Amino acid sequence: MNLSRKKVFITGSSGGIGSALCKKFIDHDCRLILTSSSLEKLEKLKLVYGNNHFYYNLNLSETNELQKSMELISKEHKDIDILINNAGITDDALLLRMQYSQWINVLNTNLNSNFIIIKSILPSMISNRSGKIIGISSVVASTGNPGQANYTSAKAGMVAMYKSVALEVARRNINVNIISPGFIISPMTDKLNDNQKNNILQNIPMNKFGNPDDVANLTAFLSSDESSYITGQNFHINGGMLMV
């Protein structure tokens, strides 16, 4: 795959999957635009990846603030080749106990931010008649998950949204796809005790958790010219726990 000198915009750059994405695209000689909601994490990203890339503080939960930030980014970078919406949060509670603030914060961060970011960057991609847009959803968007009505709604909304956008821009040489990971090794899985891990693994035919590189590998392929005839698809990476 030849991705050399492609400019890649990645949200959620400091997480487990985000770090794997950054490393993968740097290995392919890409220029990165990395974002984080934390100034401290942003400084750490600069120390890791150096001054040859670009760094922006984005508050995905505040729509007005995000719109202003994206106006700046879209003006400064009219040559973004690849857009990856990877950032996401959880704030779990059973629906009867969930506060509206929990609902709207997760929806803003995990779904509404995608609308603002894509809408900001898409005009340049249309002008350039080239682009790859990839969203990181989740297996629970298809299965549901108790205590995560807000999270599953946002991730399922991403799937429908990206398919609609894929139809809108298919003739502009822009590919739009979704990746839905299952249980991927992360700080969240590290907190599980052995009993919890075993209960989860019983539902995974491959009997193991995925690795962030599994997601990064597919993302790189979907970002390459080799995937030029693939659009509007939702790819599951879950070890067989859901087959659709």
JOBEL-V63456 format. One record per residue. N is the residue number from 1. RES is the residue in three letters. PSI is psi in degrees with one decimal (999 if undefined). Layout:
((N & RES & PSI) (N & RES & PSI))
//
This chain:
((1 & MET & 126.8) (2 & ASN & 102.0) (3 & LEU & 10.9) (4 & SER & 130.7) (5 & ARG & 9.3) (6 & LYS & 144.0) (7 & LYS & 123.6) (8 & VAL & 123.9) (9 & PHE & 123.0) (10 & ILE & 124.0) (11 & THR & 157.8) (12 & GLY & 42.7) (13 & SER & -18.1) (14 & SER & -5.4) (15 & GLY & -175.5) (16 & GLY & -53.3) (17 & ILE & -40.1) (18 & GLY & -43.0) (19 & SER & -40.3) (20 & ALA & -38.0) (21 & LEU & -46.3) (22 & CYS & -48.6) (23 & LYS & -42.7) (24 & LYS & -46.7) (25 & PHE & -31.6) (26 & ILE & -39.1) (27 & ASP & -27.1) (28 & HIS & 15.5) (29 & ASP & 40.4) (30 & CYS & 159.5) (31 & ARG & 132.4) (32 & LEU & 143.3) (33 & ILE & 108.2) (34 & LEU & 141.3) (35 & THR & 154.1) (36 & SER & 152.4) (37 & SER & -5.7) (38 & SER & 122.7) (39 & LEU & -35.1) (40 & GLU & -44.8) (41 & LYS & -33.9) (42 & LEU & -40.8) (43 & GLU & -36.9) (44 & LYS & -37.9) (45 & LEU & -40.6) (46 & LYS & -40.0) (47 & LEU & -35.1) (48 & VAL & -45.3) (49 & TYR & -12.2) (50 & GLY & -176.6) (51 & ASN & 4.1) (52 & ASN & 1.5) (53 & HIS & -179.4) (54 & PHE & 145.1) (55 & TYR & 134.5) (56 & TYR & 139.8) (57 & ASN & 117.6) (58 & LEU & 126.3) (59 & ASN & 97.8) (60 & LEU & -18.4) (61 & SER & -16.7) (62 & GLU & 103.4) (63 & THR & -42.2) (64 & ASN & -43.7) (65 & GLU & -41.4) (66 & LEU & -41.2) (67 & GLN & -42.4) (68 & LYS & -42.0) (69 & SER & -40.9) (70 & MET & -30.1) (71 & GLU & -42.3) (72 & LEU & -48.6) (73 & ILE & -42.5) (74 & SER & -28.5) (75 & LYS & -37.8) (76 & GLU & -20.0) (77 & HIS & 87.8) (78 & LYS & 7.9) (79 & ASP & 30.0) (80 & ILE & 123.2) (81 & ASP & -34.4) (82 & ILE & 127.4) (83 & LEU & 123.6) (84 & ILE & 110.3) (85 & ASN & 99.0) (86 & ASN & -21.7) (87 & ALA & 145.0) (88 & GLY & 154.8) (89 & ILE & 164.3) (90 & THR & 150.4) (91 & ASP & 82.4) (92 & ASP & 147.2) (93 & ALA & 149.3) (94 & LEU & 146.5) (95 & LEU & -40.8) (96 & LEU & -22.0) (97 & ARG & -7.0) (98 & MET & 130.9) (99 & GLN & 153.0) (100 & TYR & -35.0) (101 & SER & -36.3) (102 & GLN & -42.1) (103 & TRP & -54.4) (104 & ILE & -32.4) (105 & ASN & -41.6) (106 & VAL & -41.5) (107 & LEU & -42.0) (108 & ASN & -46.6) (109 & THR & -43.3) (110 & ASN & -19.1) (111 & LEU & -56.7) (112 & ASN & -32.4) (113 & SER & -33.8) (114 & ASN & -42.5) (115 & PHE & -48.1) (116 & ILE & -44.3) (117 & ILE & -47.3) (118 & ILE & -45.3) (119 & LYS & -32.1) (120 & SER & -37.6) (121 & ILE & -25.1) (122 & LEU & -40.2) (123 & PRO & -39.4) (124 & SER & -39.3) (125 & MET & -41.1) (126 & ILE & -42.4) (127 & SER & -39.1) (128 & ASN & -9.3) (129 & ARG & 44.0) (130 & SER & 143.0) (131 & GLY & 154.2) (132 & LYS & 127.7) (133 & ILE & 125.5) (134 & ILE & 130.3) (135 & GLY & 141.0) (136 & ILE & 107.0) (137 & SER & -135.1) (138 & SER & 152.3) (139 & VAL & -32.0) (140 & VAL & -11.3) (141 & ALA & -25.9) (142 & SER & -26.1) (143 & THR & -22.6) (144 & GLY & 164.5) (145 & ASN & 124.0) (146 & PRO & 136.3) (147 & GLY & 0.3) (148 & GLN & 41.3) (149 & ALA & -37.0) (150 & ASN & -47.0) (151 & TYR & -47.3) (152 & THR & -36.1) (153 & SER & -43.7) (154 & ALA & -44.8) (155 & LYS & -35.6) (156 & ALA & -37.5) (157 & GLY & -36.7) (158 & MET & -44.2) (159 & VAL & -48.9) (160 & ALA & -40.3) (161 & MET & -47.1) (162 & TYR & -35.3) (163 & LYS & -38.4) (164 & SER & -44.2) (165 & VAL & -38.9) (166 & ALA & -42.1) (167 & LEU & -36.4) (168 & GLU & -30.1) (169 & VAL & 9.1) (170 & ALA & -34.2) (171 & ARG & -1.2) (172 & ARG & 14.4) (173 & ASN & 36.0) (174 & ILE & 125.3) (175 & ASN & 134.7) (176 & VAL & 120.1) (177 & ASN & 164.8) (178 & ILE & 142.6) (179 & ILE & 129.9) (180 & SER & 93.4) (181 & PRO & 152.7) (182 & GLY & -131.7) (183 & PHE & 110.7) (184 & ILE & 138.3) (185 & ILE & 125.6) (186 & SER & 173.2) (187 & PRO & -29.4) (188 & MET & -45.9) (189 & THR & -27.6) (190 & ASP & -26.0) (191 & LYS & -11.9) (192 & LEU & 141.6) (193 & ASN & 172.3) (194 & ASP & -37.8) (195 & ASN & -43.0) (196 & GLN & -43.2) (197 & LYS & -43.3) (198 & ASN & -37.9) (199 & ASN & -38.6) (200 & ILE & -44.9) (201 & LEU & -26.2) (202 & GLN & -24.2) (203 & ASN & 3.8) (204 & ILE & 108.5) (205 & PRO & -34.1) (206 & MET & -8.2) (207 & ASN & 39.8) (208 & LYS & 157.2) (209 & PHE & 154.5) (210 & GLY & 166.7) (211 & ASN & 145.0) (212 & PRO & -30.6) (213 & ASP & -27.0) (214 & ASP & -39.4) (215 & VAL & -42.9) (216 & ALA & -37.9) (217 & ASN & -45.2) (218 & LEU & -38.6) (219 & THR & -43.1) (220 & ALA & -43.2) (221 & PHE & -45.4) (222 & LEU & -16.3) (223 & SER & -7.8) (224 & SER & 166.9) (225 & ASP & -21.7) (226 & GLU & -17.2) (227 & SER & 23.7) (228 & SER & -19.7) (229 & TYR & 18.3) (230 & ILE & 119.7) (231 & THR & 152.9) (232 & GLY & 21.2) (233 & GLN & 151.8) (234 & ASN & 109.5) (235 & PHE & 123.6) (236 & HIS & 130.4) (237 & ILE & 92.2) (238 & ASN & 14.3) (239 & GLY & 15.3) (240 & GLY & 2.0) (241 & MET & -21.8) (242 & LEU & 126.4) (243 & MET & 114.8) (244 & VAL & 999))
//
